[in-house]
Amino acid sequence: MFTQSNSFSRQTFESSSHYSSRSTLDDHQNFDFRISNSSVASSIEDPSSPLTHPTSWEQAKSPWSCHMAPSSNPFESDDSYNCDPASYNRLIGSLVREEGHIYSLAASGDLLYTGSDSKNIRVWRNQKEFSGFKANSGLVKSIVISLDKIFTGHQDGKIRVWKMSKKDPTVHKKVATLPTLKAYIKSSIKPSNYVEVSRNRNRNAVWIRHLDAISSLSLSEDHSFLYSASWDRTVKVWRVSNFKCLESIPAHDDAVNAVVAGFDGLVFTGSADGTVKVWRRELQGKGTKHFFSQTLLKQECAVTALAVDPTATFLYCGSSDGVVSFWERGKLGTRAGELTGHRLALLCLATAGRVLFSGSADMSICVWKRMEGKAHICMSVFSGHNGPVKCLAVERDGDGKGSTMDIV
């Protein structure tokens, strides 16, 4: 069983997990995060990744776990970590569509949205394909949902907004592309709206538009603002009600791989420059302004993922060396600890209650539970994938009798 970093040496995995050179990264091109702007192309494909081709939804047993009664939930009991992990985790099936790699997931109620490099967003319900819709261009790198709006972030640097039809829930209609054409034309008229492109000193661009792939999307606590992080080193702030771009933050010295709106009006960003930064949001009239607060982390390896737990108590950070760092609310000046359970780069994080899920290029998912105080333990390791785990989504599922379980 893996435990917190004070029980395991960080150097144990260093030789195989620290991607600091181009030659190392080229062996793992499909990790889907930026090490640096000069080390990887915007279009990332891995045709050699293994795929299976079932014709319908399959119920599959995991070779490493036994099956549990649907009503049992290991996360409800504080002493569940003492149990054999195989007694309460199981692979319940695989959803497969022959159209490329999955880069983004989002769950809402009984619906699961998946985004791929085929530009398609598929919608699944009760383990079956429910509907789908397609963008004109751009690999789908991030999906977030706010009430009746679905926001998708793409490789072409654009955000697309979709709405589900009230008459027919299988129909999704695109209602906007951000920035909107009207806003872009209006901004392009004024010379003051142009900023210098950091990668090309001889080129200027309108500030409301991302100039590289969108790597991450996040909604504010009240869903009033949408944050978009990009490999162009900026984070942009959008008003959800009218899709207006309110602000562009020159956040980092390299590609921004992750953004998450957290607690107390704070926004956290993680970058290929190895830093995690904190930004403080202040409302100014009808707009908003973000001010740099502090740098939580500065390291050699890239920051690849960020997550805040549902109770808004802890911030988690995943890095390309496979380590998860975390901070406690109200004590951001001091790192609370590290979790070492992966051999290769951390690619994604997701939280549910006091449980953290971490997905890695080593093809595994570690399940961590936070105990009293800051202590975390690794409850289990999921190993059902044949390639890097690039995205995670967690939804709590109830049986109508008071019992619940987390579906990952």
N, C-alpha and C positions, 0 to 999 in steps of 0.2 A: 504494500500500500504506500502511495506517495503522500508525503506530508509537506508542511510548510518548509520554506527554504532553510530555516535554522537546523533542520534535521538532515538536509541533503546539500552536498556541495554543488554550487552553481557550475563549477568547472567540469562536472561530470559530463555535460552535454556540449561543452563549448566547441570541441573540435568538429562536430557535425552540424552545428546549428547557428553559428555566427556568420552571416552572409555579409561580408565587408568588401568583397571583390567581385568584379564582373564575371570572372570565370566560375565562381561558386554559384552566382545567381543564374547563369545560363543553364545550369543543370536542373533548375527548378523554375522555369519560365512561367508556369501557370499558377504561381502563388497569388497573383492579382494584387500586389501592393508595390509601391515604389521604394526602392532602396535609395536611388538618387535620380535626378532628372536626366543624367547622362548615361545611366546604366541599363535602361530598358526601354523598348519601344512602346508606344501607346497601345498598339494592338497586340494583345497577348493571346496566343493560341497554342494548344497542345494536342495535335491530332493523334498522338500516340496513346493518350489516356484511355484506359480500357472502358468499354461500355457493354452493357448487356441489353438484350432486346426482347423483353417479354411483351406479349400482346395485350395484357390486361394487368390489373392490380393483383399482386401476388402476396400471399401470407408466407413469410419466411421466418424460420427459426434461426436464431443466432447460434453459432457453434460454441460460443463461450458462456452463454447464460441459459438458465432455466426459465420457465414461464410462470407467471404469477396470476392470481385471481384479479380480474379487471377492477375490483372494488378496492384493492389494497394500494396504499400510497406511502412509499418509504419516507417521503419528506415531511409527513405530518408529525412524526414522532421524533423527539429530541435524541432518543437513543438509537435511532435507526442505523447510525453509522457503525454500530457494533455488529450489525448483521453481515452475512456474506453477501457482497454486492450481486452475485449471480442469482440471489433469491428474489430480487425485486426489479431487475432490469431485463428488458427483452427487446429484440428487434421485431416490430410488428409488421413490417413490410417495406417495400421500395416502390417509389413512384418514378417511372422511367418514361421519358419522351425522347425520341430519336431526333434531336435538333441541336445538339451542342452542349457545352458545359454550363452548369448553373452557377451564376455569380451573385445572386441576391435572393433573399427570402423575406416575406413578411406575413404574419398571421393576424387575422381579424375575425374573432368569433369562430365559426366553423369553416372559414375560408382560408386557404393558403395560396399566396401569390408567389410565383417563381419567375425570376428573370434570367435570361441566358444570353449567350453570344450570338444567337440567331435573331436578336432584336425582339423576340416574342416575350410577352408576359402571360403565363398560363395561370389559370385559377382552378384550384382543386377543392373538392368538397366530399367528405366521407370517403376519402381514399380513392376518389375517381375524378377524372378531368371534368370540370364543371363548365368552364368557358375559357376564352383567351382573347387577347388583342395584341396588335403589332404596331410598333413605332416605325416611322419611315426610315430612320437610321439610328445607329448608335447602340452598341452593346449595353445591356441593362446592368449597371453596376450597383445600384442601391434602390430600395423601395421602402417608403414609409406611408402610413395611412392615417388620415385625420378625418374622422366621421365619414362623410360621403365622398371624400376626395382621396385619390391615390396618386402619390407623387413618385415619379421614377427618375433617377439620375443616370445619365448615359455617357458613354465613351466620347461622344462628340461634343461634350461640354454643355449640353442642354438639359433642362428639367422639363418633363412633360407631365401634365396634370390630366387625370381621368376621373370620370364619374360613372357610377353604375346606374343603369336605367331603372326608374321606379316601377315601370310596367313589366320589364323583363330583366331580371337580375343577371341573366347570362350575357347581356349586352353592356359593354363599356364604351363610352364615348370620350374622345380627347377634347378637352375644353380649353386648353391653353398650352403653349410652349414658352418656357421662361429662358431669357426675357421675351416678352411679347414683342411682336413686330412693331407695334405702335410705340412702345416704350423705347425700343432700340433706335428707331428713326428719330424720335424726339430728342433722345440723348445725343445722337450723332451730329446734330445741328450745332451744338454748342462746343466750341474748342475746349472749354474748361472741363468737359466730361471725359476727356481723353487722358489716359495714363500711359506711362512708359512700360513697355513689356520687358520684364527683367531678363528674359533669355535672349532678347534681341534689342539692343540699345537703339537701333535705328528704326524701331517700329513703335507706333502708338496704337492703342485700342480703347474702345468705349468701356468704362469701368463696370458697367452692369452685366457684362458678358464674361463667362468663363472661357479661357483660352486653351484649356486642356481638359482631360477626362475628369468627370465628377466622381470622386472616390467614396463619398459618404454623405448621407442626409440625416438630419435630426430635427425633431419638433420641440419647441419650448414646452414647458410644463403645462401651460394653458392652451397649447396648440395655436397661439396667435402668430408665432413666427416660425419660419422654416430656415434652417441653416444648411448650406451646401459647402462641402469641402472639395477642393480640386487639386490636381497635380500642378496647377498654375501657381501654387503657393498661397492662394487666397481662400478666405471663407466669406461667403456672401450671405446677407440676411434678407429674407423675403417676408412680406406681410401675407399671411395665408388668405385673408378675406378678399384682397384685390390683386394678388400676385405681383405687387410692386417691389422692386429691389430697393431696399432702404439704405444699405451700407455694404461696402466691400472692405474687408479687413486684410491687410498684408500681413498674414499671420506668421509665416515661417520663412526660413532661408532655403527650404527645399520643398518638395511635394508634400501636401497635406494628405495624409492617408485616412484620418478619422476625425470626426467632430461629434460631440454629444452635449446636448443641453442638460445641465445638471440641476443642482439645488441652489437655493438662495440667489437666484438670478445669475448664476455663473455658467459659463460655456467653456468646455474643455476641448483642446485640439491636440492632435498627435501627428508627428511629421517624420519624413525620411531623414530629417536632420538630427534625429535622435532625441528630440525634446517633446515634453508635454507642457502646454501653456494654459493658463487660466485667464479668462476674459470676463469682466464685470459688465453686465447690461444695465444701462440707465435709460429711462424714457425721457425724451426731450420733445415736448409738444406732441405733435402727431407722429413723430419719428422715434428712432432709437439710436443710441450710440454705445459702442462697446469700447471699453478701456482695458488695456493690458494690466493684469493684476500681479501675476508671478509665474515663474517657471518651476514646475514640480520636479521635472526630470531632465537630465542632460547626460546622454550616453553615446557610445560609438555606433551602436546598432539602431536600425530604424524602428520607430513606433508604428505598429500596424493595425491596432484595434483599441477601442475604448468602450466602456460600458459603465453605467451607473445602476446600482441595485434599486428595485422598486420602492424600497423604504427610504431612498435618498440618503443613505448612510455612508456608503462606500463608493469610491471611484476605482475602477479596474483598468489596467493598461497592459496590452499584449505587445511583445516585441519580436523582432526577427531572430533573436537568440533563443526563443521558446519559453521565455520567462514571463510570468504575470506579476506585475507590481500593483500594489493597491494603497490607497490613502483613505483616512477616515474623515468624515465631515467635521468641520470645526478644528481639525488638526492637520490641515493640508501642508503645513510647513515641514512636516516630518513624514517620511514614507512609513506606512504601518507594517509592511512586510512584503515578501515575495513568495510566489508559488512556482515550484519547479517540477513539472511532470511531463514535459514534452521534449522530444529529441531534436525537433526541427522548428522552423518559424511558426509563431502564433499568427493565425490568419483572421480569427473572428472570436467574439465573445458575446454571450447572452446571459441574462439573469432571470430568475424566477424565485420570488420570495428570498430565502437565505441561501439559495443555490446558485452557483456560477457554472456555466458551461464554457469550455474553451476548445476551439477547433484548430487543428494544426496541419502543417504540411507533412507531418509524419502519419497522416491518414487516421488519426485517432481524435476522440472527443473525451476530455477529462471532465468529470463531474465533481465539483468542489462544494462542500457545505461549510458555511460560516457558523461556528459555535459561539459560545458566550465570549464577549470581548472581541479580540481580533483574530483568534485562532481559526484556521481553515484546515480541513482534511479532505483528501481525495477519496470520495466514496466509491467511485467506479471509473472504468475506462471503456468507452464504446469503440469497437474496432470493426465496424461493418462496411467501411468505405474502401474502394480500390484506388483512390486518388486523394489529393489534398482536400481538406475540409475548408472550403472558402467562405461559407456563410452558415448562420444558425438562426433559427426562430423557435421560440418556446410559447406554447399556449396551454393554459390549464383546462383540463377536460373533466367534467363532472358526470356522474352516472345517475343524477337525479335523486340519490338517496343520501346525500351528504358527503360522499367520498369523492375525492378528486385525485387526478394524477397529471403530471406534466408530460406533454407530448413535445418531443424535440425533433 
